[in-house]
């Protein structure tokens, strides 16, 4: 066979190298796991968990018209918002994302409820996406109550209006202005018949902001609408639409609560110890869980956070509510066992299914504080 000319050999060598590189790239792309699919919620009070720590909720309560939200990896967007309600009354809904507890639905591993006096800071960050063809506000809600309740309506609601579009106004009447978090706000105060409402309205739209929730909590305390012995139960970021609303989005949301109360402060998360005893059969299991308070103060409204190993799903629980059913979950005490006395303990149980090899959770947190495991 006659040897190929040098330029042809070089071209073939280059082509072979290129094909090898493309094959390697294709293999790498195939090995990269696909991003988690977005979840769309159209149920009236439908919810789902994002980032393993926050809850996105549809929360349609003021209309029978259809509303849908799509939860993303970092927030949510309103994909359908039918109907309208009068602008001199309540809005249609409050699609939102939250950290804490809302009507017994607690975000996984949350440190809330937490006593106000024990919280050193509560940093948060929010980025909104707005539309112009709707009537709505973009509101960050902060909920406070004299008790560490995880259900029902709290005593005081703080609303931080990042934006408002259309002829709408907060509950109550204007009571002046205030500088909070380095920004100027118009302040409104009133009651909706179920709880007190303190609103801070931005003079112009804020697209994104990082701030400390406690700056606004301090305002409520100073105005006599809360006390330092009360509890912060949840923080929520979303929208109140009166007309339309499709396209509104929380692009990103983060929230954490740092507790730094002194020794013996009832709001300080106590040292804890967890005993997890499982009975396992093919495809199923039960677990008896004992949560011991090793601190010197009682723990009110206890919430035990832990992550179920892959393939495990909780099907039922007793002496606690467990939510969600898989992944990063939170077990919350019921009304009859919501307090763990200093030096005492509470126990609960759960039943579930599993696939593959059974394993026990590796770590636990009690109201945000790490526990030892026996």
C-alpha positions as CSV (number, residue, x, y, z in Angstrom):
1,X,0.0,0.0,0.0
2,X,1.3,3.4,-0.9
3,X,2.0,5.6,2.2
4,X,-0.4,8.5,2.7
5,X,1.0,12.0,2.2
6,X,2.1,13.7,5.4
7,X,-0.8,16.3,5.3
8,X,-3.4,13.5,5.1
9,X,-1.8,11.6,7.9
10,X,-1.9,14.7,10.0
11,X,-5.5,15.4,9.2
12,X,-6.5,11.9,10.1
13,X,-4.6,12.1,13.4
14,X,-6.3,15.3,14.3
15,X,-9.7,13.8,13.4
16,X,-9.0,10.8,15.6
17,X,-8.0,13.1,18.5
18,X,-11.2,15.2,18.1
19,X,-13.4,12.1,18.1
20,X,-11.7,10.8,21.2
21,X,-12.3,14.1,22.9
22,X,-15.9,14.3,21.9
23,X,-16.4,10.7,23.2
24,X,-14.9,11.6,26.5
25,X,-17.1,14.7,26.8
26,X,-20.2,12.7,26.0
27,X,-19.3,10.2,28.7
28,X,-18.8,13.0,31.2
29,X,-22.1,14.6,30.3
30,X,-23.9,11.3,30.6
31,X,-22.4,10.8,34.1
32,X,-23.6,14.1,35.4
33,X,-26.9,13.5,37.2
34,X,-29.9,15.4,35.8
35,X,-31.2,18.4,37.8
36,X,-34.2,17.6,40.0
37,X,-37.4,18.2,38.1
38,X,-39.5,21.2,39.1
39,X,-42.7,20.4,41.1
40,X,-46.0,22.0,40.2
41,X,-48.6,22.4,42.9
42,X,-52.3,23.2,42.1
43,X,-53.9,21.9,45.2
44,X,-55.4,24.6,47.4
45,X,-52.9,24.1,50.2
46,X,-50.4,21.9,48.4
47,X,-46.8,22.1,49.5
48,X,-43.4,20.6,48.8
49,X,-39.9,20.9,50.2
50,X,-36.9,22.6,48.4
51,X,-33.2,22.5,49.3
52,X,-34.1,19.9,52.0
53,X,-34.9,22.8,54.4
54,X,-37.7,25.1,53.1
55,X,-41.4,24.6,52.3
56,X,-43.1,26.0,49.2
57,X,-46.9,26.3,49.6
58,X,-49.6,27.2,47.1
59,X,-51.8,28.6,49.9
60,X,-54.9,29.7,48.0
61,X,-57.5,30.7,50.5
62,X,-59.5,33.7,49.2
63,X,-60.9,32.3,45.9
64,X,-62.1,29.1,44.4
65,X,-60.4,29.9,41.1
66,X,-57.4,27.9,40.0
67,X,-53.9,28.8,41.1
68,X,-50.7,26.8,40.5
69,X,-47.1,27.4,41.6
70,X,-44.0,25.6,40.4
71,X,-41.3,25.0,43.0
72,X,-37.8,25.3,41.7
73,X,-34.4,24.4,43.2
74,X,-34.1,27.9,44.8
75,X,-37.7,29.2,45.0
76,X,-40.9,29.2,43.1
77,X,-42.9,30.9,40.3
78,X,-46.7,31.4,40.0
79,X,-47.7,29.6,36.8
80,X,-51.4,30.1,37.0
81,X,-53.5,32.7,38.9
82,X,-57.1,32.8,37.7
83,X,-59.8,35.2,38.9
84,X,-59.8,38.4,40.9
85,X,-61.2,39.8,44.1
86,X,-62.1,43.4,45.1
87,X,-59.0,45.5,46.0
88,X,-60.7,46.9,49.1
89,X,-60.8,43.5,50.7
90,X,-58.5,40.5,51.4
91,X,-56.2,39.1,48.6
92,X,-56.8,35.8,46.8
93,X,-53.9,33.9,48.3
94,X,-50.4,33.9,49.6
95,X,-48.1,31.6,47.5
96,X,-44.9,31.5,49.4
97,X,-41.8,29.8,50.7
98,X,-41.1,29.5,54.4
99,X,-38.8,28.5,57.2
100,X,-40.5,27.5,60.4
101,X,-44.0,26.1,61.1
102,X,-47.3,27.0,59.4
103,X,-50.5,25.2,60.4
104,X,-48.6,22.1,61.6
105,X,-46.4,22.0,58.4
106,X,-42.8,22.5,59.6
107,X,-39.8,22.9,57.4
108,X,-37.2,20.2,57.8
109,X,-34.7,20.8,60.6
110,X,-36.0,24.3,61.4
111,X,-34.9,26.0,64.5
112,X,-38.3,27.6,64.8
113,X,-40.3,28.3,67.0
114,X,-37.6,30.0,69.0
115,X,-37.9,32.4,71.9
116,X,-37.3,36.0,70.8
117,X,-34.9,36.6,73.7
118,X,-32.7,33.7,72.7
119,X,-32.2,34.7,69.0
120,X,-29.0,36.6,68.4
121,X,-29.7,37.1,64.7
122,X,-31.9,35.7,61.9
123,X,-30.2,36.5,58.6
124,X,-32.3,36.1,55.5
125,X,-32.0,36.9,51.8
126,X,-34.7,37.2,49.1
127,X,-34.8,37.9,45.4
128,X,-38.2,38.6,43.7
129,X,-39.4,38.5,40.1
130,X,-42.2,41.0,39.3
131,X,-44.9,41.4,36.6
132,X,-46.8,44.5,35.7
133,X,-50.1,43.0,34.5
134,X,-51.5,42.1,38.0
135,X,-52.5,43.7,41.3
136,X,-50.4,42.3,44.2
137,X,-47.9,42.9,46.9
138,X,-44.6,41.2,47.4
139,X,-44.5,40.6,51.1
140,X,-42.1,39.0,53.5
141,X,-44.1,37.8,56.6
142,X,-42.8,37.3,60.1
143,X,-45.0,35.5,62.6
144,X,-44.9,35.9,66.4
145,X,-46.8,34.3,69.2
146,X,-46.7,34.1,73.0
147,X,-46.4,30.3,72.8
148,X,-44.3,28.0,70.6
149,X,-47.3,27.0,68.6
150,X,-46.9,25.2,65.3
151,X,-50.6,25.4,64.3
152,X,-53.3,28.0,63.7
153,X,-53.1,31.8,63.7
154,X,-50.3,33.6,65.6
155,X,-50.9,36.7,67.7
156,X,-48.8,39.2,65.6
157,X,-47.9,39.3,61.9
158,X,-45.2,41.6,60.6
159,X,-45.5,42.3,56.9
160,X,-42.6,43.8,54.9
161,X,-43.9,45.0,51.6
162,X,-41.1,44.9,49.0
163,X,-43.4,46.0,46.3
164,X,-47.0,46.8,45.6
165,X,-48.8,47.2,42.2
166,X,-52.3,48.6,42.0
167,X,-54.8,50.3,44.4
168,X,-54.1,48.2,47.5
169,X,-53.0,49.1,51.0
170,X,-51.9,47.3,54.2
171,X,-54.3,46.4,57.0
172,X,-55.1,49.3,59.4
173,X,-53.8,52.8,58.9
174,X,-50.5,54.6,58.6
175,X,-48.8,55.4,61.9
176,X,-45.6,57.1,60.7
177,X,-42.3,56.2,59.2
178,X,-39.3,54.2,60.4
179,X,-35.8,53.3,59.4
180,X,-35.2,49.6,59.6
181,X,-32.2,47.7,58.3
182,X,-30.9,50.9,56.8
183,X,-34.0,51.5,54.7
184,X,-36.9,53.9,55.1
185,X,-40.4,52.5,55.4
186,X,-44.0,53.7,55.7
187,X,-45.5,52.0,58.8
188,X,-49.0,50.8,59.1
189,X,-50.7,49.1,62.1
190,X,-54.0,47.4,62.5
191,X,-55.9,44.1,63.0
192,X,-57.5,41.7,60.6
193,X,-59.8,40.4,63.3
194,X,-57.7,37.3,63.9
195,X,-54.3,38.9,64.7
196,X,-52.4,42.2,64.9
197,X,-50.6,43.3,61.8
198,X,-47.6,45.6,61.6
199,X,-46.7,46.5,58.0
200,X,-43.5,48.2,56.6
201,X,-44.1,49.5,53.1
202,X,-41.1,50.3,50.8
203,X,-41.5,53.6,49.0
204,X,-40.3,52.0,45.8
205,X,-39.9,48.4,44.6
206,X,-37.1,46.3,46.1
207,X,-36.0,43.5,43.9
208,X,-33.6,41.7,46.3
209,X,-32.3,42.3,49.8
210,X,-30.4,40.6,52.6
211,X,-31.3,41.6,56.1
212,X,-31.8,40.5,59.7
213,X,-35.4,39.5,60.6
214,X,-34.8,40.6,64.2
215,X,-34.6,44.3,63.2
216,X,-38.3,44.1,62.4
217,X,-39.1,41.9,65.4
218,X,-37.5,44.6,67.6
219,X,-39.8,47.1,66.0
220,X,-42.9,45.0,67.0
221,X,-41.6,44.7,70.6
222,X,-40.9,48.4,70.9
223,X,-44.4,49.2,69.7
224,X,-46.0,46.8,72.2
225,X,-47.2,44.3,69.6
226,X,-44.9,41.5,70.9
227,X,-42.6,40.7,73.8
228,X,-39.1,39.3,74.1
229,X,-40.6,36.2,75.9
230,X,-42.7,35.4,72.8
231,X,-41.7,33.1,70.0
232,X,-40.7,33.6,66.4
233,X,-42.6,30.8,64.7
234,X,-42.0,31.3,61.0
235,X,-40.7,33.6,58.3
236,X,-42.3,33.5,54.8
237,X,-41.6,35.2,51.5
238,X,-44.2,35.4,48.8
239,X,-47.0,37.4,47.1
240,X,-50.6,38.5,47.9
241,X,-52.4,38.8,44.5
242,X,-55.8,40.4,44.1
243,X,-55.9,40.2,40.3
244,X,-54.0,37.7,38.1
245,X,-50.4,37.1,39.2
246,X,-49.0,34.5,36.8
247,X,-45.3,35.1,36.3
248,X,-44.6,36.3,39.8
249,X,-41.5,34.5,41.2
250,X,-39.3,34.1,44.3
251,X,-36.1,33.6,42.5
252,X,-34.1,32.7,45.6
253,X,-34.7,32.5,49.4
254,X,-32.6,31.7,52.4
255,X,-33.2,31.9,56.1
256,X,-31.4,30.9,59.3
257,X,-31.9,31.5,63.0
258,X,-28.9,31.9,65.3
259,X,-29.6,31.4,69.0
260,X,-27.3,32.8,71.6
261,X,-29.1,33.1,74.9
262,X,-27.3,32.6,78.2
263,X,-27.2,29.4,80.2
264,X,-30.6,28.4,81.4
265,X,-32.4,30.7,78.9
266,X,-35.6,28.7,78.1
267,X,-35.2,29.7,74.4
268,X,-31.7,28.3,74.1
269,X,-31.7,24.9,72.3
270,X,-30.8,22.3,74.9
271,X,-28.2,19.6,74.7
272,X,-29.9,16.4,73.7
273,X,-29.4,12.6,73.2
274,X,-31.4,10.4,70.8
275,X,-31.9,6.7,71.1
276,X,-33.1,5.2,67.8
277,X,-34.2,1.5,68.1
278,X,-35.4,-0.1,64.8
279,X,-37.1,-3.4,64.1
280,X,-36.6,-4.5,60.5
281,X,-38.2,-7.0,58.1
282,X,-38.0,-7.4,54.4
283,X,-39.1,-4.1,52.9
284,X,-40.4,-2.6,56.1
285,X,-39.4,-1.3,59.5
286,X,-40.6,0.3,62.7
287,X,-38.5,2.6,64.9
288,X,-38.9,3.7,68.6
289,X,-37.2,7.1,69.1
290,X,-36.4,8.5,72.5
291,X,-35.3,12.2,72.7
292,X,-33.6,13.1,76.0
293,X,-33.1,16.7,77.1
294,X,-29.7,17.0,78.7
295,X,-29.9,20.7,79.3
296,X,-30.9,22.7,82.4
297,X,-34.0,24.3,80.8
298,X,-37.2,22.7,79.3
299,X,-37.6,22.5,75.5
300,X,-41.0,23.7,74.4
301,X,-42.4,22.9,71.0
302,X,-39.7,20.3,70.3
303,X,-38.8,19.4,66.7
304,X,-36.4,16.6,65.9
305,X,-34.8,16.9,62.5
306,X,-33.1,14.0,60.7
307,X,-32.5,12.6,57.3
308,X,-34.0,9.2,56.3
309,X,-31.5,7.1,54.2
310,X,-32.2,6.8,50.5
311,X,-35.1,4.4,49.8
312,X,-36.9,4.9,53.1
313,X,-40.4,6.3,53.4
314,X,-42.5,6.9,56.6
315,X,-46.0,5.6,56.3
316,X,-47.3,6.3,59.8
317,X,-46.1,7.8,63.2
318,X,-47.4,8.0,66.7
319,X,-46.8,10.5,69.5
320,X,-45.4,12.9,66.9
321,X,-46.1,14.2,63.5
322,X,-43.5,13.4,60.9
323,X,-43.2,15.5,57.7
324,X,-42.3,15.0,54.8
325,X,-42.4,11.3,54.4
326,X,-38.9,10.9,53.1
327,X,-35.6,12.7,52.8
328,X,-34.9,15.4,55.4
329,X,-37.8,15.1,57.8
330,X,-38.9,16.7,61.1
331,X,-40.7,15.0,63.9
332,X,-42.8,17.4,65.9
333,X,-44.3,16.8,69.4
334,X,-48.1,16.8,69.7
335,X,-50.2,18.9,72.1
336,X,-49.9,16.3,74.9
337,X,-46.1,16.0,74.7
338,X,-44.8,19.3,73.3
339,X,-42.5,19.9,76.2
340,X,-39.4,18.0,77.2
341,X,-38.6,18.9,80.8
342,X,-35.0,19.6,81.8
343,X,-33.4,16.2,82.4
344,X,-36.5,14.5,80.9
345,X,-37.4,12.8,77.7
346,X,-40.2,12.2,75.2
347,X,-40.6,9.2,72.9
348,X,-42.4,8.6,69.6
349,X,-42.5,5.9,67.0
350,X,-42.8,5.5,63.2
351,X,-43.3,2.8,60.7
352,X,-42.1,2.8,57.1
353,X,-40.9,1.0,54.1
354,X,-37.4,0.7,52.5
355,X,-35.6,-0.6,49.5
356,X,-32.1,-1.9,49.2
357,X,-30.1,-2.2,52.5
358,X,-31.7,-0.8,55.7
359,X,-29.8,1.9,57.6
360,X,-30.5,4.2,60.5
361,X,-30.4,8.0,60.4
362,X,-26.8,9.2,61.1
363,X,-27.5,12.5,62.8
364,X,-30.3,14.3,64.7
365,X,-31.0,17.9,65.7
366,X,-33.4,19.1,68.4
367,X,-34.8,22.6,67.6
368,X,-31.7,23.2,65.5
369,X,-29.1,21.9,68.0
370,X,-27.1,18.8,67.3
371,X,-27.8,15.7,69.4
372,X,-25.6,12.8,70.4
373,X,-26.8,9.4,69.3
374,X,-26.9,6.3,71.5
